[in-house]
């Protein structure tokens, strides 16, 4: 029904395919409409439905992607550079529901996120994703972060920067595969 609404009307009327995941991951994901409020060059966790995915060939002949995702608050363009694209290639299909670890741009006014990792969400793995990323902040209290480098979660009054080494990111994100 939702696919029919989107194809026929160009928008979702009765519900949104990301609604179920937003309800579960609301303390984990940063709404796309709030990305501007986060610092520059920071890691964030976002989610949404892939609206469009366009492949581009770089000067070196590698493939990269320009992807637009939509959550309940808005749309945003994601850049998937060649190295990231190699390991996340299967997730970039229109209609897929994703959880994405990305970096905010260094320059102000640049409204893109630079993808580091991406995962397809489904009803079987959504709670695993929630547990994986919920170690950052829980019920308004600061905790030892599971991921040092991911910007704290929305709806928290305090912003905390934490660092994430490549080894930590790989170790914990491999659990999702």
Secondary structure, DSSP 4 states (H G I P E B T S, - for coil): -HHHHHHHHSS-SS--TTHHHHHHHTTTPPPGGGGGGSPTT-EEEEEEEEEEEEEEE-TTS-EEEEEEEE-SS-EEEEEE-HHHHHHHGGG--TT-EEEEEEEE-SSTT--EEEEEEEEE--TTTHHHHHHHHTTSEETTEE---SSTTBPPPTT-SS-------HHHHHHHHGGG-
